[in-house]
Amino acid sequence: MNRIYKPTLLYHLQNYNQMAFIVGPRQVGKTTLAKSLQGDYSASTYLNWDNVKDRINILTSVRRKE
């Protein structure tokens, strides 16, 4: 399925060395989009902000870079 935001996300990932947040209402394909791109990037990690352990991981990573 073609996703209208896939080219924008690909551009971001290819041109910036940083994580990308995908936000939106439930059931619109955010997880499907993110996981469909994982095969293109060997060093990719899927983190879910609603998962407490993942949220701590995200916040800890951001703090280390400051």
All heavy atoms as TSV, in Angstrom:
chain	resi	resn	atom	element	x	y	z
A	1	MET	N	N	0.843	-1.178	0.000
A	1	MET	CA	C	0.000	0.000	0.000
A	1	MET	C	C	0.891	1.244	0.000
A	1	MET	O	O	1.864	1.320	0.735
A	1	MET	CB	C	-0.899	-0.007	1.247
A	1	MET	CG	C	-1.672	1.280	1.422
A	1	MET	SD	S	-2.678	1.339	2.915
A	1	MET	CE	C	-3.976	0.222	2.467
A	2	ASN	N	N	0.567	2.209	-0.843
A	2	ASN	CA	C	1.304	3.465	-0.860
A	2	ASN	C	C	0.892	4.330	0.310
A	2	ASN	O	O	-0.291	4.529	0.558
A	2	ASN	CB	C	1.033	4.227	-2.155
A	2	ASN	CG	C	2.067	3.943	-3.209
A	2	ASN	OD1	O	3.123	3.431	-2.910
A	2	ASN	ND2	N	1.752	4.286	-4.441
A	3	ARG	N	N	1.856	4.838	1.016
A	3	ARG	CA	C	1.616	5.729	2.151
A	3	ARG	C	C	2.081	7.118	1.741
A	3	ARG	O	O	3.208	7.289	1.260
A	3	ARG	CB	C	2.401	5.252	3.375
A	3	ARG	CG	C	2.098	3.825	3.734
A	3	ARG	CD	C	1.271	3.775	4.979
A	3	ARG	NE	N	0.979	2.398	5.307
A	3	ARG	CZ	C	-0.230	1.985	5.605
A	3	ARG	NH1	N	-1.223	2.817	5.641
A	3	ARG	NH2	N	-0.443	0.733	5.897
A	4	ILE	N	N	1.249	8.119	1.950
A	4	ILE	CA	C	1.603	9.456	1.476
A	4	ILE	C	C	2.774	10.068	2.245
A	4	ILE	O	O	3.465	10.933	1.740
A	4	ILE	CB	C	0.391	10.408	1.484
A	4	ILE	CG1	C	-0.162	10.604	2.899
A	4	ILE	CG2	C	-0.690	9.915	0.552
A	4	ILE	CD1	C	-1.237	11.676	2.997
A	5	TYR	N	N	3.033	9.611	3.469
A	5	TYR	CA	C	4.116	10.174	4.258
A	5	TYR	C	C	5.430	9.412	4.122
A	5	TYR	O	O	6.451	9.844	4.631
A	5	TYR	CB	C	3.723	10.249	5.739
A	5	TYR	CG	C	2.609	11.238	5.958
A	5	TYR	CD1	C	1.336	10.823	6.292
A	5	TYR	CD2	C	2.845	12.601	5.801
A	5	TYR	CE1	C	0.320	11.737	6.474
A	5	TYR	CE2	C	1.833	13.522	5.973
A	5	TYR	CZ	C	0.573	13.086	6.315
A	5	TYR	OH	O	-0.435	14.001	6.478
A	6	LYS	N	N	5.411	8.292	3.410
A	6	LYS	CA	C	6.620	7.487	3.285
A	6	LYS	C	C	7.770	8.268	2.633
A	6	LYS	O	O	8.898	8.242	3.146
A	6	LYS	CB	C	6.337	6.195	2.528
A	6	LYS	CG	C	7.498	5.236	2.536
A	6	LYS	CD	C	7.113	3.894	1.967
A	6	LYS	CE	C	8.252	2.902	2.109
A	6	LYS	NZ	N	7.840	1.563	1.676
A	7	PRO	N	N	7.557	8.987	1.522
A	7	PRO	CA	C	8.667	9.746	0.926
A	7	PRO	C	C	9.246	10.802	1.880
A	7	PRO	O	O	10.464	10.995	1.929
A	7	PRO	CB	C	8.045	10.411	-0.299
A	7	PRO	CG	C	6.850	9.582	-0.626
A	7	PRO	CD	C	6.354	9.059	0.694
A	8	THR	N	N	8.400	11.453	2.643
A	8	THR	CA	C	8.871	12.457	3.595
A	8	THR	C	C	9.720	11.808	4.679
A	8	THR	O	O	10.795	12.320	5.042
A	8	THR	CB	C	7.675	13.195	4.236
A	8	THR	OG1	O	6.900	13.789	3.205
A	8	THR	CG2	C	8.127	14.248	5.217
A	9	LEU	N	N	9.262	10.697	5.197
A	9	LEU	CA	C	10.006	9.987	6.229
A	9	LEU	C	C	11.328	9.455	5.677
A	9	LEU	O	O	12.375	9.568	6.323
A	9	LEU	CB	C	9.163	8.850	6.805
A	9	LEU	CG	C	9.741	8.107	7.992
A	9	LEU	CD1	C	10.065	9.054	9.140
A	9	LEU	CD2	C	8.759	7.041	8.460
A	10	LEU	N	N	11.319	8.911	4.477
A	10	LEU	CA	C	12.549	8.430	3.851
A	10	LEU	C	C	13.546	9.574	3.667
A	10	LEU	O	O	14.743	9.412	3.927
A	10	LEU	CB	C	12.250	7.791	2.495
A	10	LEU	CG	C	11.731	6.368	2.532
A	10	LEU	CD1	C	11.271	5.929	1.148
A	10	LEU	CD2	C	12.784	5.421	3.065
A	11	TYR	N	N	13.071	10.721	3.228
A	11	TYR	CA	C	13.942	11.882	3.060
A	11	TYR	C	C	14.600	12.249	4.386
A	11	TYR	O	O	15.800	12.494	4.450
A	11	TYR	CB	C	13.155	13.073	2.506
A	11	TYR	CG	C	14.005	14.309	2.368
A	11	TYR	CD1	C	14.782	14.507	1.229
A	11	TYR	CD2	C	14.049	15.265	3.378
A	11	TYR	CE1	C	15.578	15.625	1.104
A	11	TYR	CE2	C	14.852	16.385	3.266
A	11	TYR	CZ	C	15.622	16.560	2.122
A	11	TYR	OH	O	16.411	17.666	2.016
A	12	HIS	N	N	13.805	12.286	5.431
A	12	HIS	CA	C	14.326	12.633	6.757
A	12	HIS	C	C	15.401	11.636	7.189
A	12	HIS	O	O	16.479	12.030	7.640
A	12	HIS	CB	C	13.189	12.661	7.782
A	12	HIS	CG	C	13.662	12.928	9.170
A	12	HIS	ND1	N	13.861	14.202	9.644
A	12	HIS	CD2	C	14.007	12.092	10.183
A	12	HIS	CE1	C	14.304	14.142	10.892
A	12	HIS	NE2	N	14.391	12.873	11.236
A	13	LEU	N	N	15.110	10.363	7.059
A	13	LEU	CA	C	16.050	9.337	7.506
A	13	LEU	C	C	17.343	9.340	6.700
A	13	LEU	O	O	18.415	9.071	7.232
A	13	LEU	CB	C	15.389	7.954	7.449
A	13	LEU	CG	C	14.213	7.755	8.409
A	13	LEU	CD1	C	13.516	6.427	8.110
A	13	LEU	CD2	C	14.649	7.835	9.857
A	14	GLN	N	N	17.249	9.672	5.417
A	14	GLN	CA	C	18.427	9.660	4.561
A	14	GLN	C	C	19.280	10.919	4.710
A	14	GLN	O	O	20.467	10.897	4.402
A	14	GLN	CB	C	18.008	9.497	3.099
A	14	GLN	CG	C	17.430	8.129	2.816
A	14	GLN	CD	C	16.731	8.037	1.475
A	14	GLN	OE1	O	16.526	9.036	0.791
A	14	GLN	NE2	N	16.344	6.827	1.093
A	15	ASN	N	N	18.701	12.014	5.182
A	15	ASN	CA	C	19.418	13.285	5.208
A	15	ASN	C	C	19.755	13.826	6.594
A	15	ASN	O	O	20.504	14.790	6.700
A	15	ASN	CB	C	18.628	14.335	4.428
A	15	ASN	CG	C	18.605	14.015	2.952
A	15	ASN	OD1	O	19.594	14.184	2.268
A	15	ASN	ND2	N	17.485	13.500	2.476
A	16	TYR	N	N	19.214	13.235	7.633
A	16	TYR	CA	C	19.480	13.702	8.983
A	16	TYR	C	C	19.852	12.501	9.847
A	16	TYR	O	O	19.266	11.442	9.729
A	16	TYR	CB	C	18.253	14.390	9.580
A	16	TYR	CG	C	17.800	15.574	8.761
A	16	TYR	CD1	C	16.765	15.449	7.842
A	16	TYR	CD2	C	18.422	16.803	8.883
A	16	TYR	CE1	C	16.354	16.521	7.073
A	16	TYR	CE2	C	18.020	17.887	8.128
A	16	TYR	CZ	C	16.990	17.735	7.220
A	16	TYR	OH	O	16.600	18.799	6.455
A	17	ASN	N	N	20.780	12.689	10.717
A	17	ASN	CA	C	21.208	11.602	11.598
A	17	ASN	C	C	20.461	11.720	12.927
A	17	ASN	O	O	21.038	12.064	13.947
A	17	ASN	CB	C	22.719	11.668	11.816
A	17	ASN	CG	C	23.237	10.481	12.585
A	17	ASN	OD1	O	22.653	9.408	12.545
A	17	ASN	ND2	N	24.318	10.668	13.297
A	18	GLN	N	N	19.163	11.485	12.874
A	18	GLN	CA	C	18.356	11.602	14.074
A	18	GLN	C	C	17.111	10.737	13.967
A	18	GLN	O	O	16.730	10.300	12.893
A	18	GLN	CB	C	17.965	13.057	14.331
A	18	GLN	CG	C	17.199	13.679	13.200
A	18	GLN	CD	C	16.906	15.145	13.398
A	18	GLN	OE1	O	15.870	15.587	12.985
A	18	GLN	NE2	N	17.795	15.886	14.002
A	19	MET	N	N	16.486	10.503	15.103
A	19	MET	CA	C	15.272	9.694	15.104
A	19	MET	C	C	14.104	10.494	14.540
A	19	MET	O	O	14.147	11.722	14.490
A	19	MET	CB	C	14.944	9.205	16.512
A	19	MET	CG	C	14.486	10.273	17.474
A	19	MET	SD	S	14.046	9.629	19.092
A	19	MET	CE	C	15.641	9.493	19.847
A	20	ALA	N	N	13.098	9.791	14.112
A	20	ALA	CA	C	11.881	10.419	13.611
A	20	ALA	C	C	10.702	9.925	14.432
A	20	ALA	O	O	10.606	8.736	14.723
A	20	ALA	CB	C	11.669	10.067	12.143
A	21	PHE	N	N	9.849	10.838	14.831
A	21	PHE	CA	C	8.627	10.484	15.545
A	21	PHE	C	C	7.479	10.488	14.556
A	21	PHE	O	O	7.339	11.421	13.769
A	21	PHE	CB	C	8.319	11.509	16.651
A	21	PHE	CG	C	9.149	11.343	17.882
A	21	PHE	CD1	C	10.395	11.920	17.977
A	21	PHE	CD2	C	8.679	10.601	18.949
A	21	PHE	CE1	C	11.164	11.767	19.108
A	21	PHE	CE2	C	9.444	10.437	20.092
A	21	PHE	CZ	C	10.694	11.020	20.163
A	22	ILE	N	N	6.675	9.447	14.602
A	22	ILE	CA	C	5.479	9.368	13.760
A	22	ILE	C	C	4.290	9.424	14.707
A	22	ILE	O	O	4.151	8.569	15.576
A	22	ILE	CB	C	5.453	8.064	12.939
A	22	ILE	CG1	C	6.718	7.938	12.100
A	22	ILE	CG2	C	4.209	8.013	12.074
A	22	ILE	CD1	C	6.876	6.588	11.433
A	23	VAL	N	N	3.460	10.443	14.555
A	23	VAL	CA	C	2.315	10.611	15.441
A	23	VAL	C	C	1.037	10.699	14.619
A	23	VAL	O	O	1.049	11.063	13.452
A	23	VAL	CB	C	2.454	11.866	16.330
A	23	VAL	CG1	C	3.646	11.759	17.244
A	23	VAL	CG2	C	2.540	13.121	15.495
A	24	GLY	N	N	-0.067	10.360	15.247
A	24	GLY	CA	C	-1.356	10.448	14.583
A	24	GLY	C	C	-2.387	9.634	15.334
A	24	GLY	O	O	-2.070	8.963	16.319
A	25	PRO	N	N	-3.618	9.696	14.873
A	25	PRO	CA	C	-4.679	8.952	15.546
A	25	PRO	C	C	-4.467	7.441	15.434
A	25	PRO	O	O	-3.679	6.961	14.614
A	25	PRO	CB	C	-5.951	9.385	14.817
A	25	PRO	CG	C	-5.516	10.017	13.562
A	25	PRO	CD	C	-4.098	10.448	13.727
A	26	ARG	N	N	-5.194	6.726	16.255
A	26	ARG	CA	C	-5.111	5.269	16.254
A	26	ARG	C	C	-5.562	4.699	14.910
A	26	ARG	O	O	-6.417	5.256	14.244
A	26	ARG	CB	C	-6.010	4.694	17.356
A	26	ARG	CG	C	-5.558	5.061	18.758
A	26	ARG	CD	C	-6.546	4.601	19.828
A	26	ARG	NE	N	-6.849	3.190	19.771
A	26	ARG	CZ	C	-6.092	2.212	20.277
A	26	ARG	NH1	N	-4.972	2.522	20.884
A	26	ARG	NH2	N	-6.441	0.955	20.181
A	27	GLN	N	N	-4.925	3.580	14.558
A	27	GLN	CA	C	-5.346	2.776	13.404
A	27	GLN	C	C	-5.173	3.461	12.041
A	27	GLN	O	O	-5.938	3.200	11.118
A	27	GLN	CB	C	-6.822	2.344	13.562
A	27	GLN	CG	C	-7.095	1.538	14.815
A	27	GLN	CD	C	-6.424	0.169	14.770
A	27	GLN	OE1	O	-6.503	-0.527	13.786
A	27	GLN	NE2	N	-5.732	-0.178	15.846
A	28	VAL	N	N	-4.179	4.351	11.904
A	28	VAL	CA	C	-3.969	4.987	10.602
A	28	VAL	C	C	-2.751	4.444	9.858
A	28	VAL	O	O	-2.488	4.855	8.737
A	28	VAL	CB	C	-3.869	6.531	10.707
A	28	VAL	CG1	C	-5.177	7.115	11.194
A	28	VAL	CG2	C	-2.709	6.948	11.577
A	29	GLY	N	N	-1.986	3.544	10.501
A	29	GLY	CA	C	-0.859	2.911	9.829
A	29	GLY	C	C	0.515	3.391	10.260
A	29	GLY	O	O	1.493	3.170	9.549
A	30	LYS	N	N	0.608	4.034	11.407
A	30	LYS	CA	C	1.911	4.524	11.890
A	30	LYS	C	C	2.896	3.377	12.092
A	30	LYS	O	O	4.028	3.434	11.612
A	30	LYS	CB	C	1.741	5.298	13.206
A	30	LYS	CG	C	0.859	6.525	13.114
A	30	LYS	CD	C	0.698	7.204	14.460
A	30	LYS	CE	C	0.079	6.332	15.526
A	30	LYS	NZ	N	-1.320	5.981	15.336
A	31	THR	N	N	2.483	2.350	12.796
A	31	THR	CA	C	3.359	1.208	13.068
A	31	THR	C	C	3.694	0.479	11.777
A	31	THR	O	O	4.851	0.109	11.544
A	31	THR	CB	C	2.687	0.248	14.066
A	31	THR	OG1	O	2.451	0.965	15.281
A	31	THR	CG2	C	3.565	-0.957	14.349
A	32	THR	N	N	2.725	0.285	10.922
A	32	THR	CA	C	2.957	-0.390	9.642
A	32	THR	C	C	3.989	0.367	8.822
A	32	THR	O	O	4.908	-0.235	8.240
A	32	THR	CB	C	1.635	-0.510	8.856
A	32	THR	OG1	O	0.702	-1.246	9.649
A	32	THR	CG2	C	1.839	-1.187	7.521
A	33	LEU	N	N	3.875	1.686	8.772
A	33	LEU	CA	C	4.835	2.505	8.040
A	33	LEU	C	C	6.230	2.366	8.636
A	33	LEU	O	O	7.200	2.114	7.916
A	33	LEU	CB	C	4.399	3.972	8.065
A	33	LEU	CG	C	5.381	4.985	7.488
A	33	LEU	CD1	C	5.669	4.688	6.025
A	33	LEU	CD2	C	4.842	6.393	7.660
A	34	ALA	N	N	6.344	2.521	9.944
A	34	ALA	CA	C	7.651	2.442	10.600
A	34	ALA	C	C	8.301	1.078	10.385
A	34	ALA	O	O	9.479	0.982	10.034
A	34	ALA	CB	C	7.505	2.736	12.084
A	35	LYS	N	N	7.549	0.033	10.568
A	35	LYS	CA	C	8.106	-1.312	10.437
A	35	LYS	C	C	8.405	-1.669	8.982
A	35	LYS	O	O	9.304	-2.463	8.714
A	35	LYS	CB	C	7.185	-2.330	11.095
A	35	LYS	CG	C	7.215	-2.173	12.620
A	35	LYS	CD	C	6.488	-3.271	13.324
A	35	LYS	CE	C	6.674	-3.105	14.834
A	35	LYS	NZ	N	6.137	-4.213	15.573
A	36	SER	N	N	7.684	-1.067	8.038
A	36	SER	CA	C	7.966	-1.334	6.626
A	36	SER	C	C	9.307	-0.738	6.207
A	36	SER	O	O	9.923	-1.212	5.258
A	36	SER	CB	C	6.848	-0.774	5.735
A	36	SER	OG	O	6.920	0.636	5.634
A	37	LEU	N	N	9.764	0.273	6.917
A	37	LEU	CA	C	11.046	0.898	6.599
A	37	LEU	C	C	12.217	0.226	7.300
A	37	LEU	O	O	13.364	0.428	6.910
A	37	LEU	CB	C	11.016	2.377	6.990
A	37	LEU	CG	C	10.037	3.239	6.208
A	37	LEU	CD1	C	9.964	4.628	6.802
A	37	LEU	CD2	C	10.443	3.298	4.752
A	38	GLN	N	N	11.967	-0.555	8.319
A	38	GLN	CA	C	13.051	-1.168	9.088
A	38	GLN	C	C	13.969	-2.032	8.236
A	38	GLN	O	O	15.167	-2.076	8.482
A	38	GLN	CB	C	12.504	-1.999	10.247
A	38	GLN	CG	C	12.219	-1.169	11.465
A	38	GLN	CD	C	11.925	-2.033	12.667
A	38	GLN	OE1	O	10.954	-2.771	12.668
A	38	GLN	NE2	N	12.779	-1.948	13.656
A	39	GLY	N	N	13.445	-2.706	7.249
A	39	GLY	CA	C	14.268	-3.557	6.399
A	39	GLY	C	C	15.313	-2.790	5.607
A	39	GLY	O	O	16.332	-3.335	5.204
A	40	ASP	N	N	15.063	-1.497	5.389
A	40	ASP	CA	C	15.991	-0.664	4.624
A	40	ASP	C	C	17.145	-0.130	5.474
A	40	ASP	O	O	18.096	0.421	4.938
A	40	ASP	CB	C	15.249	0.521	4.001
A	40	ASP	CG	C	14.170	0.082	3.024
A	40	ASP	OD1	O	14.297	-1.017	2.457
A	40	ASP	OD2	O	13.201	0.830	2.830
A	41	TYR	N	N	17.036	-0.266	6.790
A	41	TYR	CA	C	18.034	0.302	7.688
A	41	TYR	C	C	18.467	-0.758	8.702
A	41	TYR	O	O	17.707	-1.120	9.590
A	41	TYR	CB	C	17.466	1.532	8.411
A	41	TYR	CG	C	17.121	2.634	7.452
A	41	TYR	CD1	C	15.844	2.730	6.904
A	41	TYR	CD2	C	18.079	3.554	7.060
A	41	TYR	CE1	C	15.535	3.722	5.991
A	41	TYR	CE2	C	17.775	4.548	6.158
A	41	TYR	CZ	C	16.504	4.624	5.622
A	41	TYR	OH	O	16.205	5.611	4.716
A	42	SER	N	N	19.694	-1.234	8.572
A	42	SER	CA	C	20.153	-2.323	9.434
A	42	SER	C	C	20.250	-1.909	10.901
A	42	SER	O	O	20.121	-2.745	11.781
A	42	SER	CB	C	21.507	-2.838	8.953
A	42	SER	OG	O	22.465	-1.795	8.982
A	43	ALA	N	N	20.463	-0.637	11.159
A	43	ALA	CA	C	20.613	-0.166	12.543
A	43	ALA	C	C	19.329	0.466	13.063
A	43	ALA	O	O	19.360	1.351	13.899
A	43	ALA	CB	C	21.761	0.834	12.628
A	44	SER	N	N	18.199	0.018	12.588
A	44	SER	CA	C	16.935	0.622	13.007
A	44	SER	C	C	16.395	-0.035	14.276
A	44	SER	O	O	16.663	-1.201	14.549
A	44	SER	CB	C	15.893	0.516	11.899
A	44	SER	OG	O	15.536	-0.835	11.708
A	45	THR	N	N	15.646	0.736	15.025
A	45	THR	CA	C	14.989	0.249	16.225
A	45	THR	C	C	13.592	0.841	16.276
A	45	THR	O	O	13.425	2.046	16.070
A	45	THR	CB	C	15.758	0.691	17.493
A	45	THR	OG1	O	17.090	0.205	17.418
A	45	THR	CG2	C	15.097	0.163	18.750
A	46	TYR	N	N	12.596	0.011	16.532
A	46	TYR	CA	C	11.226	0.496	16.678
A	46	TYR	C	C	10.953	0.688	18.161
A	46	TYR	O	O	11.098	-0.244	18.952
A	46	TYR	CB	C	10.221	-0.503	16.085
A	46	TYR	CG	C	8.797	-0.101	16.346
A	46	TYR	CD1	C	8.175	0.839	15.541
A	46	TYR	CD2	C	8.087	-0.623	17.417
A	46	TYR	CE1	C	6.872	1.244	15.792
A	46	TYR	CE2	C	6.791	-0.225	17.685
A	46	TYR	CZ	C	6.189	0.701	16.857
A	46	TYR	OH	O	4.914	1.109	17.112
A	47	LEU	N	N	10.580	1.902	18.548
A	47	LEU	CA	C	10.229	2.199	19.932
A	47	LEU	C	C	8.829	2.789	19.957
A	47	LEU	O	O	8.468	3.595	19.100
A	47	LEU	CB	C	11.225	3.205	20.538
A	47	LEU	CG	C	12.677	2.741	20.583
A	47	LEU	CD1	C	13.593	3.888	20.978
A	47	LEU	CD2	C	12.846	1.583	21.537
A	48	ASN	N	N	8.059	2.392	20.944
A	48	ASN	CA	C	6.677	2.847	21.082
A	48	ASN	C	C	6.579	3.760	22.299
A	48	ASN	O	O	6.816	3.329	23.427
A	48	ASN	CB	C	5.764	1.624	21.246
A	48	ASN	CG	C	4.313	1.992	21.313
A	48	ASN	OD1	O	3.932	3.101	21.672
A	48	ASN	ND2	N	3.460	1.033	20.968
A	49	TRP	N	N	6.226	5.014	22.089
A	49	TRP	CA	C	6.148	6.005	23.172
A	49	TRP	C	C	5.172	5.571	24.260
A	49	TRP	O	O	5.327	5.923	25.421
A	49	TRP	CB	C	5.753	7.360	22.598
A	49	TRP	CG	C	5.733	8.460	23.609
A	49	TRP	CD1	C	4.635	9.008	24.201
A	49	TRP	CD2	C	6.860	9.147	24.168
A	49	TRP	NE1	N	4.996	9.997	25.079
A	49	TRP	CE2	C	6.370	10.105	25.080
A	49	TRP	CE3	C	8.225	9.052	23.988
A	49	TRP	CZ2	C	7.197	10.943	25.804
A	49	TRP	CZ3	C	9.050	9.898	24.696
A	49	TRP	CH2	C	8.528	10.825	25.602
A	50	ASP	N	N	4.155	4.787	23.925
A	50	ASP	CA	C	3.177	4.329	24.918
A	50	ASP	C	C	3.728	3.219	25.810
A	50	ASP	O	O	3.145	2.918	26.845
A	50	ASP	CB	C	1.901	3.842	24.230
A	50	ASP	CG	C	1.153	4.977	23.545
A	50	ASP	OD1	O	1.265	6.125	24.031
A	50	ASP	OD2	O	0.480	4.715	22.540
A	51	ASN	N	N	4.835	2.608	25.416
A	51	ASN	CA	C	5.491	1.582	26.220
A	51	ASN	C	C	6.459	2.281	27.172
A	51	ASN	O	O	7.370	2.993	26.738
A	51	ASN	CB	C	6.236	0.619	25.290
A	51	ASN	CG	C	6.959	-0.463	26.032
A	51	ASN	OD1	O	7.763	-0.193	26.913
A	51	ASN	ND2	N	6.688	-1.699	25.658
A	52	VAL	N	N	6.282	2.091	28.472
A	52	VAL	CA	C	7.077	2.809	29.469
A	52	VAL	C	C	8.577	2.554	29.285
A	52	VAL	O	O	9.385	3.483	29.351
A	52	VAL	CB	C	6.624	2.445	30.900
A	52	VAL	CG1	C	7.520	3.093	31.935
A	52	VAL	CG2	C	5.180	2.865	31.114
A	53	LYS	N	N	8.982	1.315	29.049
A	53	LYS	CA	C	10.402	1.005	28.866
A	53	LYS	C	C	10.965	1.716	27.628
A	53	LYS	O	O	12.082	2.234	27.654
A	53	LYS	CB	C	10.614	-0.503	28.750
A	53	LYS	CG	C	10.407	-1.233	30.057
A	53	LYS	CD	C	10.649	-2.716	29.893
A	53	LYS	CE	C	10.370	-3.430	31.205
A	53	LYS	NZ	N	10.562	-4.877	31.099
A	54	ASP	N	N	10.186	1.739	26.557
A	54	ASP	CA	C	10.626	2.442	25.349
A	54	ASP	C	C	10.727	3.947	25.600
A	54	ASP	O	O	11.662	4.603	25.148
A	54	ASP	CB	C	9.659	2.192	24.190
A	54	ASP	CG	C	9.775	0.792	23.608
A	54	ASP	OD1	O	10.700	0.055	24.009
A	54	ASP	OD2	O	8.940	0.443	22.759
A	55	ARG	N	N	9.777	4.498	26.329
A	55	ARG	CA	C	9.791	5.939	26.628
A	55	ARG	C	C	11.041	6.307	27.429
A	55	ARG	O	O	11.695	7.311	27.145
A	55	ARG	CB	C	8.536	6.336	27.399
A	55	ARG	CG	C	8.412	7.835	27.576
A	55	ARG	CD	C	7.160	8.231	28.305
A	55	ARG	NE	N	5.998	7.547	27.753
A	55	ARG	CZ	C	4.810	7.501	28.330
A	55	ARG	NH1	N	4.620	8.087	29.488
A	55	ARG	NH2	N	3.805	6.867	27.770
A	56	ILE	N	N	11.392	5.484	28.404
A	56	ILE	CA	C	12.604	5.727	29.191
A	56	ILE	C	C	13.831	5.661	28.283
A	56	ILE	O	O	14.735	6.493	28.375
A	56	ILE	CB	C	12.706	4.723	30.359
A	56	ILE	CG1	C	11.610	5.028	31.394
A	56	ILE	CG2	C	14.088	4.746	30.995
A	56	ILE	CD1	C	11.421	3.941	32.440
A	57	ASN	N	N	13.850	4.700	27.395
A	57	ASN	CA	C	14.955	4.556	26.446
A	57	ASN	C	C	15.087	5.810	25.573
A	57	ASN	O	O	16.188	6.332	25.378
A	57	ASN	CB	C	14.729	3.315	25.580
A	57	ASN	CG	C	15.927	2.947	24.747
A	57	ASN	OD1	O	16.864	3.709	24.585
A	57	ASN	ND2	N	15.876	1.756	24.182
A	58	ILE	N	N	13.981	6.317	25.063
A	58	ILE	CA	C	13.994	7.522	24.232
A	58	ILE	C	C	14.502	8.714	25.040
A	58	ILE	O	O	15.393	9.446	24.603
A	58	ILE	CB	C	12.589	7.821	23.673
A	58	ILE	CG1	C	12.166	6.741	22.670
A	58	ILE	CG2	C	12.551	9.206	23.019
A	58	ILE	CD1	C	10.686	6.749	22.323
A	59	LEU	N	N	13.956	8.912	26.217
A	59	LEU	CA	C	14.341	10.059	27.039
A	59	LEU	C	C	15.793	9.973	27.479
A	59	LEU	O	O	16.502	10.980	27.519
A	59	LEU	CB	C	13.411	10.179	28.245
A	59	LEU	CG	C	11.969	10.545	27.912
A	59	LEU	CD1	C	11.095	10.437	29.160
A	59	LEU	CD2	C	11.876	11.921	27.290
A	60	THR	N	N	16.263	8.794	27.801
A	60	THR	CA	C	17.643	8.606	28.213
A	60	THR	C	C	18.589	8.895	27.044
A	60	THR	O	O	19.626	9.543	27.226
A	60	THR	CB	C	17.876	7.175	28.726
A	60	THR	OG1	O	16.967	6.934	29.807
A	60	THR	CG2	C	19.286	6.969	29.212
A	61	SER	N	N	18.243	8.460	25.853
A	61	SER	CA	C	19.067	8.700	24.675
A	61	SER	C	C	19.166	10.189	24.364
A	61	SER	O	O	20.226	10.687	24.028
A	61	SER	CB	C	18.499	7.969	23.451
A	61	SER	OG	O	18.536	6.585	23.663
A	62	VAL	N	N	18.077	10.889	24.489
A	62	VAL	CA	C	18.068	12.331	24.220
A	62	VAL	C	C	18.933	13.055	25.234
A	62	VAL	O	O	19.725	13.931	24.888
A	62	VAL	CB	C	16.626	12.885	24.237
A	62	VAL	CG1	C	16.621	14.399	24.207
A	62	VAL	CG2	C	15.827	12.313	23.083
A	63	ARG	N	N	18.845	12.687	26.471
A	63	ARG	CA	C	19.625	13.351	27.535
A	63	ARG	C	C	21.119	13.115	27.364
A	63	ARG	O	O	21.922	13.976	27.656
A	63	ARG	CB	C	19.164	12.878	28.899
A	63	ARG	CG	C	17.823	13.431	29.256
A	63	ARG	CD	C	17.447	13.122	30.709
A	63	ARG	NE	N	16.078	13.515	30.935
A	63	ARG	CZ	C	15.132	12.707	31.377
A	63	ARG	NH1	N	15.409	11.465	31.679
A	63	ARG	NH2	N	13.902	13.135	31.545
A	64	ARG	N	N	21.515	11.947	26.872
A	64	ARG	CA	C	22.935	11.644	26.678
A	64	ARG	C	C	23.565	12.552	25.633
A	64	ARG	O	O	24.725	12.847	25.680
A	64	ARG	CB	C	23.124	10.197	26.230
A	64	ARG	CG	C	23.206	9.247	27.388
A	64	ARG	CD	C	23.640	7.875	26.918
A	64	ARG	NE	N	22.638	6.935	27.394
A	64	ARG	CZ	C	22.052	6.018	26.671
A	64	ARG	NH1	N	22.360	5.853	25.427
A	64	ARG	NH2	N	21.133	5.234	27.182
A	65	LYS	N	N	22.774	12.998	24.650
A	65	LYS	CA	C	23.296	13.810	23.547
A	65	LYS	C	C	23.350	15.295	23.897
A	65	LYS	O	O	23.946	16.069	23.191
A	65	LYS	CB	C	22.463	13.594	22.308
A	65	LYS	CG	C	22.619	12.182	21.762
A	65	LYS	CD	C	21.787	11.954	20.551
A	65	LYS	CE	C	21.937	10.513	20.091
A	65	LYS	NZ	N	21.118	10.201	18.956
A	66	GLU	N	N	22.720	15.707	24.979
A	66	GLU	CA	C	22.689	17.136	25.327
A	66	GLU	C	C	24.004	17.579	25.918
A	66	GLU	O	O	24.762	16.885	26.483
A	66	GLU	CB	C	21.568	17.424	26.323
A	66	GLU	CG	C	20.216	17.272	25.690
A	66	GLU	CD	C	19.070	17.493	26.689
A	66	GLU	OE1	O	19.303	17.516	27.924
A	66	GLU	OE2	O	17.945	17.635	26.232
